[in-house]
Amino acid sequence: MNRRDIVFVTIVLAFAILGVCGGYLSSASRAWTASGGGSFPARPSIPSAASPTLVSSDDVSPTVYLPLVASNYSQRVYSTHLVYKGAFAYPAGDDWTYSGHALAYYPEGDPGSTDSYAGSLYAAAHTWDDLVGEITIPEPVISDHFGDLPRASVLQSLTDITGGWKDNCTYHDECIYREVDGLEYLSNVDRVVWNLNDWYNTAAYDQDSLGWSELDMTDARGVWHIGERPSTEDVFHNAKACNYLFRAPRGFADQTLDGKWLIAGNHREAGALGGSQGPTLYALAPWEDGAPPASGQNLDALALLYYPEVYACVNDPVACHFPDYRAKDSWGGGAWVQAANRSGVLIFGRKGLGDSCYGTQAECGGDPCDMYKGYHAYPYQPQILFYDPEELRAVVAGTKEPWEVLPYEVYSPTDEVIGGECAMLGAAAYDQERGLLYVAEREAGPSGETAVHVWQVE
């Protein structure tokens, strides 16, 4: 029996269990107090048969989560539809190390390329400098050793794509930006859109983050706030939408999202100060808010996915909306992929598997993956979360709450990554025409170099 046959059998068993446990699934839920003082319904109680388990790259079947609403499983993309093609490295040089936090595919880039990996990538370089460049896509190689990977070449040198905005937070005298944490190509206006993030932001400033620039990374315009401000229960707080950017399919966006096909999201450590205890998804169309929108403008947006803060969640995962949440979880990239009649929203990052601990490396068990003081949850695992677009459609329709949407599969590419249990998946980019998925692995090399893994979506 091959993996896809086993997927089908697993699905049939899942429906059988759902039938037995249906009464339990529909039981009343508690109310949790959110940081803003209001309350949200708790994550519905789910029997142990539906509790999230992980799928490693050497497992024979993916995890199937029992949904609270029916969905057509045959229309979902699973890990079995991802064919690993190999990896390549960012360009050489210290300026390109400690990166991998922002990536965008540009289909018209590198026109002289003759291999099967057409186009180019806009990529943010060293996190200290917040500069962006354009690089080639070399043919990937499958190898366990970073030194074997081919290097990308530079098409456009590193520059400040934000035109100074990264050093000029105007929302408050004391607000700042620390990273360019999102990039995406907007084909309809021929611009590169970017997102600015202050991952520290202990004052919880609800600052602007989004802007765009010409393809040569000049004429920056911005910065704008994603969603209304202020918003009830901080639904549109900057901490929920200031990171990864990617595209939804135009057809889905036109039919369900009022034409808003740009998707933004973020995951803030511990989900505090306006953040989310799990990944988020927001749909927007900044080109419809002005040409360009005015600086400081609030952009119209739809909240598709977020997990409200629950105080007890950090130390008691049972209290969390997101399954087995840990404060040290990190989700830094996303892509909405399609193949044949299947689709899925994929989120990339690293999951903490140990108990949450706040303190130094030594105080938290000698965490070998993080030497700094803060949250720890060793051991870790690189993960890809799979979300069903139909459940997002239910959120827009009002039949499902954003925090009720859970991954239907969790895949751990342990055989593909270079960094083992410490591997951190970061930004992602997607070539829809060829079905190629590009995912950065941060600090994959011995000196903090970034690798880009490539999967073909079939």
C-alpha positions as CSV (number, residue, x, y, z in Angstrom):
1,M,0.0,0.0,0.0
2,N,1.5,3.4,-1.0
3,R,1.3,6.6,1.0
4,R,-1.7,8.0,-0.8
5,D,-3.7,4.8,-0.3
6,I,-2.9,5.0,3.4
7,V,-4.1,8.6,3.4
8,F,-7.4,7.5,2.0
9,V,-7.8,4.7,4.6
10,T,-6.8,7.2,7.3
11,I,-9.5,9.6,6.1
12,V,-12.2,6.9,6.2
13,L,-11.2,6.0,9.7
14,A,-11.3,9.6,10.7
15,F,-14.9,10.0,9.5
16,A,-15.8,6.8,11.5
17,I,-14.3,8.3,14.6
18,L,-16.0,11.6,13.9
19,G,-19.4,9.8,13.7
20,V,-18.8,8.1,17.1
21,C,-17.6,11.3,18.8
22,G,-19.9,13.8,17.1
23,G,-21.8,14.5,20.3
24,Y,-18.6,15.1,22.1
25,L,-17.4,17.5,19.4
26,S,-20.5,19.6,19.7
27,S,-20.4,20.0,23.4
28,A,-20.4,23.4,25.0
29,S,-17.2,25.4,25.2
30,R,-15.8,27.5,27.9
31,A,-14.9,31.2,27.6
32,W,-11.3,32.5,27.9
33,T,-10.4,36.0,28.9
34,A,-8.3,37.8,26.2
35,S,-5.6,40.4,26.8
36,G,-8.0,43.2,25.8
37,G,-10.4,42.3,28.6
38,G,-13.0,40.7,26.4
39,S,-13.6,37.0,25.9
40,F,-13.4,34.4,23.2
41,P,-15.0,30.9,23.1
42,A,-12.4,28.3,24.0
43,R,-11.0,25.8,21.5
44,P,-13.7,23.1,21.3
45,S,-12.9,19.9,23.3
46,I,-11.5,17.4,20.8
47,P,-11.2,13.7,21.6
48,S,-7.8,12.1,21.8
49,A,-8.3,10.5,18.5
50,A,-8.2,13.9,16.9
51,S,-5.3,15.3,18.9
52,P,-2.6,16.7,16.7
53,T,0.3,14.3,16.0
54,L,3.3,14.9,13.8
55,V,4.4,13.5,10.5
56,S,8.1,13.1,9.9
57,S,9.5,12.8,6.4
58,D,10.1,9.1,6.9
59,D,6.5,8.3,8.2
60,V,4.1,6.5,5.8
61,S,1.0,8.7,6.3
62,P,0.2,12.3,7.1
63,T,-1.7,13.5,10.1
64,V,-5.4,14.0,9.4
65,Y,-7.2,16.4,11.8
66,L,-10.9,15.7,12.4
67,P,-12.6,18.9,11.2
68,L,-15.6,20.5,13.0
69,V,-17.1,21.0,9.6
70,A,-17.2,18.7,6.6
71,S,-14.6,19.3,3.9
72,N,-13.7,17.6,0.6
73,Y,-10.4,15.9,1.4
74,S,-9.7,15.2,-2.3
75,Q,-9.3,18.9,-2.9
76,R,-6.5,19.3,-0.3
77,V,-2.8,19.4,-0.9
78,Y,-0.9,16.9,1.4
79,S,2.8,16.4,2.1
80,T,2.5,13.4,-0.3
81,H,2.1,16.0,-3.1
82,L,5.4,17.7,-2.3
83,V,8.3,16.3,-4.2
84,Y,11.7,17.4,-2.9
85,K,14.1,18.7,-5.6
86,G,17.0,19.8,-3.4
87,A,18.4,23.1,-2.1
88,F,20.7,26.0,-3.0
89,A,22.5,28.7,-1.0
90,Y,22.2,32.4,-0.9
91,P,25.1,34.4,-2.5
92,A,28.5,34.3,-0.7
93,G,29.5,37.1,1.6
94,D,28.8,38.2,5.2
95,D,26.1,40.6,4.0
96,W,24.0,37.6,3.0
97,T,24.3,35.6,6.3
98,Y,21.8,35.5,9.1
99,S,19.0,36.0,6.7
100,G,16.1,34.0,5.2
101,H,13.3,36.1,6.8
102,A,11.8,37.6,3.6
103,L,11.5,36.1,0.1
104,A,9.4,36.8,-3.0
105,Y,9.3,35.1,-6.4
106,Y,9.5,37.3,-9.5
107,P,8.5,35.4,-12.7
108,E,10.3,37.8,-15.1
109,G,13.6,37.9,-13.3
110,D,16.8,36.4,-14.7
111,P,15.6,36.3,-18.4
112,G,18.8,34.7,-19.6
113,S,18.3,31.5,-17.5
114,T,17.9,28.3,-19.6
115,D,17.3,25.7,-16.8
116,S,14.0,24.6,-15.3
117,Y,14.0,27.2,-12.6
118,A,13.0,30.4,-14.3
119,G,12.5,33.7,-12.6
120,S,14.3,35.2,-9.6
121,L,13.9,35.9,-5.9
122,Y,13.8,39.1,-4.0
123,A,15.5,38.3,-0.7
124,A,16.2,40.2,2.5
125,A,19.8,39.8,3.7
126,H,21.5,40.1,7.1
127,T,19.0,41.0,9.8
128,W,21.2,43.8,11.2
129,D,21.1,45.7,7.9
130,D,17.6,45.1,6.6
131,L,18.7,45.4,3.0
132,V,17.1,43.6,0.1
133,G,18.5,42.3,-3.2
134,E,17.5,40.2,-6.2
135,I,19.1,36.8,-6.8
136,T,19.1,34.0,-9.3
137,I,17.6,30.5,-8.8
138,P,20.3,27.9,-9.5
139,E,19.3,24.3,-10.1
140,P,19.0,22.7,-6.6
141,V,21.0,19.8,-5.4
142,I,20.0,17.1,-2.9
143,S,22.7,16.9,-0.2
144,D,23.1,16.7,3.6
145,H,26.0,19.1,3.5
146,F,25.7,22.8,3.1
147,G,29.0,23.0,1.3
148,D,27.7,21.0,-1.6
149,L,24.9,23.4,-2.5
150,P,25.2,25.7,-5.5
151,R,25.2,29.4,-4.8
152,A,22.7,32.0,-6.1
153,S,24.2,35.0,-8.0
154,V,23.3,38.6,-7.4
155,L,21.1,40.3,-10.0
156,Q,20.4,43.5,-8.1
157,S,22.8,44.5,-5.3
158,L,21.6,45.0,-1.7
159,T,19.8,48.2,-1.1
160,D,17.2,49.8,1.2
161,I,14.0,48.8,-0.5
162,T,12.0,50.8,2.1
163,G,13.6,54.1,1.0
164,G,14.4,55.0,4.7
165,W,11.1,53.9,6.2
166,K,12.9,51.0,8.1
167,D,14.6,53.7,10.1
168,N,11.6,56.0,10.5
169,C,8.7,54.7,12.5
170,T,6.3,57.6,12.7
171,Y,3.5,56.1,14.7
172,H,5.1,57.0,18.0
173,D,8.2,58.8,19.1
174,E,9.6,55.6,20.6
175,C,8.5,53.0,18.0
176,I,11.1,51.4,15.8
177,Y,11.4,48.7,13.1
178,R,13.9,45.8,13.4
179,E,13.5,43.8,10.2
180,V,12.1,43.7,6.7
181,D,10.1,40.5,7.4
182,G,7.9,40.1,4.3
183,L,8.2,40.5,0.5
184,E,5.8,39.7,-2.4
185,Y,5.6,40.7,-6.0
186,L,2.3,42.5,-7.0
187,S,1.8,41.7,-10.7
188,N,-1.2,44.0,-11.1
189,V,0.8,47.1,-10.1
190,D,4.3,45.8,-11.0
191,R,5.6,46.5,-7.5
192,V,7.4,44.7,-4.7
193,V,5.4,45.0,-1.4
194,W,7.3,44.7,1.9
195,N,6.4,44.4,5.6
196,L,8.3,46.0,8.5
197,N,8.4,44.2,11.9
198,D,9.5,45.1,15.4
199,W,9.5,41.6,16.9
200,Y,10.4,43.1,20.4
201,N,7.8,45.9,20.7
202,T,7.2,45.5,24.4
203,A,5.2,48.7,24.4
204,A,2.7,47.0,22.0
205,Y,2.7,50.0,19.6
206,D,0.1,49.4,16.9
207,Q,2.3,50.9,14.2
208,D,2.2,50.9,10.4
209,S,4.2,48.2,8.6
210,L,3.3,47.8,4.9
211,G,4.8,49.6,1.8
212,W,5.8,49.0,-1.7
213,S,8.6,49.9,-4.2
214,E,9.4,49.8,-7.9
215,L,11.1,46.6,-9.2
216,D,14.5,48.3,-9.0
217,M,13.7,48.8,-5.3
218,T,13.4,52.6,-5.6
219,D,10.4,55.0,-5.1
220,A,9.2,53.5,-1.8
221,R,5.7,54.3,-0.7
222,G,4.1,53.7,2.6
223,V,3.8,52.9,5.4
224,W,0.3,51.6,6.0
225,H,-1.6,49.8,8.7
226,I,-3.2,46.4,7.8
227,G,-6.8,46.6,9.0
228,E,-8.7,49.1,11.2
229,R,-7.0,50.8,14.1
230,P,-7.9,50.7,16.9
231,S,-9.7,47.4,16.5
232,T,-12.0,45.4,18.9
233,E,-9.9,42.9,20.9
234,D,-6.9,43.9,18.9
235,V,-8.0,41.8,16.0
236,F,-6.0,43.9,13.5
237,H,-3.1,44.8,15.8
238,N,0.2,45.2,14.0
239,A,1.7,42.3,15.9
240,K,-0.7,40.0,14.0
241,A,0.1,41.1,10.5
242,C,3.7,42.5,10.2
243,N,5.6,39.5,8.9
244,Y,5.2,37.1,6.0
245,L,3.4,38.0,2.7
246,F,2.1,35.8,-0.1
247,R,-0.7,35.5,-2.7
248,A,-4.1,33.9,-2.7
249,P,-5.4,32.5,-6.0
250,R,-7.2,35.2,-7.9
251,G,-10.3,33.1,-8.4
252,F,-10.7,32.3,-4.7
253,A,-10.0,35.9,-3.8
254,D,-12.6,37.3,-6.2
255,Q,-15.2,34.8,-5.1
256,T,-14.6,34.9,-1.3
257,L,-12.2,37.7,-0.3
258,D,-13.7,40.6,-2.2
259,G,-10.7,40.6,-4.5
260,K,-8.2,40.8,-1.6
261,W,-5.5,38.4,-2.8
262,L,-2.5,39.6,-0.8
263,I,-2.1,37.6,2.4
264,A,-0.2,38.9,5.4
265,G,0.5,37.3,8.8
266,N,2.8,37.0,11.8
267,H,3.4,35.0,14.9
268,R,4.6,36.8,18.0
269,E,6.5,34.9,20.7
270,A,4.1,33.9,23.4
271,G,1.3,35.7,21.5
272,A,1.4,38.7,23.8
273,L,1.0,42.4,23.3
274,G,-1.4,42.2,20.5
275,G,-0.1,39.1,19.0
276,S,-1.4,35.6,18.3
277,Q,-0.7,32.3,19.9
278,G,-0.2,30.6,16.5
279,P,0.1,31.8,12.9
280,T,-2.2,34.3,11.4
281,L,-3.7,35.1,8.0
282,Y,-5.1,38.5,6.8
283,A,-6.4,39.3,3.3
284,L,-5.9,42.8,1.8
285,A,-5.7,44.7,-1.5
286,P,-3.6,47.9,-0.8
287,W,-3.9,48.9,-4.5
288,E,-7.7,49.4,-3.9
289,D,-7.1,51.8,-1.0
290,G,-5.3,54.4,-3.1
291,A,-2.7,54.8,-5.8
292,P,-0.8,54.6,-3.6
293,P,-2.6,54.9,-0.2
294,A,-1.6,57.8,2.0
295,S,1.1,57.3,4.6
296,G,-0.4,56.2,7.8
297,Q,-3.6,55.0,6.2
298,N,-5.5,52.0,7.6
299,L,-6.0,49.4,4.8
300,D,-9.2,47.5,4.4
301,A,-8.5,43.9,5.5
302,L,-10.2,40.6,6.4
303,A,-9.2,38.5,9.4
304,L,-9.0,34.8,8.3
305,L,-6.9,33.2,11.0
306,Y,-5.6,34.1,14.4
307,Y,-5.4,32.5,17.9
308,P,-6.4,35.0,20.7
309,E,-4.1,35.2,23.7
310,V,-5.0,33.0,26.6
311,Y,-2.9,33.8,29.7
312,A,-2.8,30.2,30.9
313,C,-1.8,28.9,27.5
314,V,1.9,29.6,27.9
315,N,2.3,27.1,30.7
316,D,-0.7,24.9,30.0
317,P,-1.0,23.9,26.3
318,V,-4.4,22.3,27.0
319,A,-5.8,25.8,27.5
320,C,-4.6,27.0,24.0
321,H,-6.6,27.4,20.9
322,F,-3.7,26.2,18.7
323,P,-2.8,22.5,19.3
324,D,0.2,21.9,21.7
325,Y,1.2,25.6,21.5
326,R,4.6,26.6,22.9
327,A,5.7,30.2,23.5
328,K,8.9,29.5,21.5
329,D,7.0,28.3,18.4
330,S,8.1,30.3,15.3
331,W,6.2,30.6,12.1
332,G,8.0,32.8,9.5
333,G,6.7,32.0,6.0
334,G,3.7,31.0,4.1
335,A,2.4,30.0,0.6
336,W,-1.0,29.3,-1.0
337,V,-0.3,26.4,-3.3
338,Q,-2.3,24.8,-6.0
339,A,-2.0,21.7,-8.2
340,A,-4.6,20.1,-10.4
341,N,-7.8,20.4,-8.4
342,R,-6.1,20.6,-5.0
343,S,-5.0,23.5,-2.9
344,G,-3.7,24.3,0.5
345,V,-2.3,27.1,2.6
346,L,1.1,26.2,4.0
347,I,2.8,27.8,6.9
348,F,6.5,27.2,7.6
349,G,8.5,27.4,10.8
350,R,9.8,25.6,13.9
351,K,7.8,24.0,16.6
352,G,8.7,23.6,20.3
353,L,8.1,20.1,21.6
354,G,9.4,20.5,25.2
355,D,7.9,22.4,28.1
356,S,7.8,26.2,27.8
357,C,10.6,27.8,29.9
358,Y,11.6,31.4,30.3
359,G,15.2,32.1,31.3
360,T,18.7,31.7,30.2
361,Q,20.0,28.8,28.1
362,A,21.3,27.1,31.3
363,E,18.2,27.8,33.3
364,C,16.1,26.1,30.5
365,G,18.0,22.8,30.3
366,G,20.9,23.9,28.1
367,D,18.9,24.5,25.0
368,P,21.4,23.8,22.2
369,C,19.4,25.7,19.6
370,D,19.1,29.0,21.4
371,M,21.8,30.6,23.5
372,Y,19.9,33.7,24.5
373,K,17.7,34.5,27.4
374,G,14.0,34.3,26.6
375,Y,11.5,31.5,25.9
376,H,12.7,28.0,25.3
377,A,10.9,24.7,24.5
378,Y,13.7,22.3,23.5
379,P,13.6,19.9,21.7
380,Y,12.3,21.5,18.4
381,Q,11.2,20.3,15.1
382,P,11.0,22.1,11.7
383,Q,7.4,21.9,10.5
384,I,5.0,22.7,7.7
385,L,1.4,23.3,8.6
386,F,-1.4,22.6,6.1
387,Y,-4.6,24.6,6.3
388,D,-7.8,24.1,4.2
389,P,-8.9,27.1,2.1
390,E,-12.5,25.9,2.5
391,E,-12.3,26.5,6.3
392,L,-11.1,30.1,5.6
393,R,-14.1,30.4,3.3
394,A,-16.2,29.4,6.3
395,V,-14.6,32.1,8.4
396,V,-15.5,34.8,5.8
397,A,-19.1,33.4,5.7
398,G,-19.3,33.7,9.5
399,T,-19.9,30.0,10.1
400,K,-16.5,29.5,11.7
401,E,-14.4,31.6,14.0
402,P,-10.8,32.4,12.9
403,W,-9.3,30.5,16.0
404,E,-11.4,27.4,15.2
405,V,-9.4,26.8,12.0
406,L,-6.7,24.1,12.7
407,P,-4.1,22.5,10.4
408,Y,-5.4,19.3,8.8
409,E,-1.8,18.0,8.5
410,V,1.6,18.8,10.1
411,Y,4.6,17.6,8.2
412,S,8.2,17.7,9.5
413,P,10.8,17.7,6.7
414,T,13.5,16.3,9.0
415,D,15.2,14.4,6.1
416,E,15.3,17.5,3.9
417,V,16.7,20.2,6.2
418,I,20.3,20.6,7.0
419,G,20.2,21.8,10.6
420,G,18.4,18.8,12.1
421,E,16.3,19.5,15.2
422,C,17.5,23.1,15.3
423,A,16.6,23.8,11.7
424,M,14.5,27.0,11.4
425,L,12.3,27.3,8.3
426,G,11.7,30.9,7.4
427,A,10.4,32.8,4.5
428,A,8.8,31.1,1.5
429,A,8.0,32.0,-2.1
430,Y,6.0,30.2,-4.7
431,D,6.2,29.9,-8.5
432,Q,2.5,29.1,-9.3
433,E,3.1,28.5,-13.1
434,R,5.7,25.7,-12.5
435,G,4.4,24.6,-9.1
436,L,7.8,25.3,-7.4
437,L,7.9,26.1,-3.7
438,Y,11.0,27.9,-2.3
439,V,11.5,27.8,1.5
440,A,14.4,29.4,3.3
441,E,16.3,27.5,6.1
442,R,17.9,30.1,8.3
443,E,21.5,29.6,9.5
444,A,21.8,26.4,7.6
445,G,25.5,26.9,7.0
446,P,28.4,26.9,9.5
447,S,28.7,30.7,9.5
448,G,25.0,31.6,9.5
449,E,24.4,31.1,5.8
450,T,20.9,30.6,4.4
451,A,19.8,27.7,2.3
452,V,16.7,27.6,0.1
453,H,14.8,24.3,-0.2
454,V,12.8,23.5,-3.3
455,W,9.7,21.3,-3.5
456,Q,7.6,20.6,-6.6
457,V,3.9,20.6,-5.8
458,E,2.2,17.8,-7.8
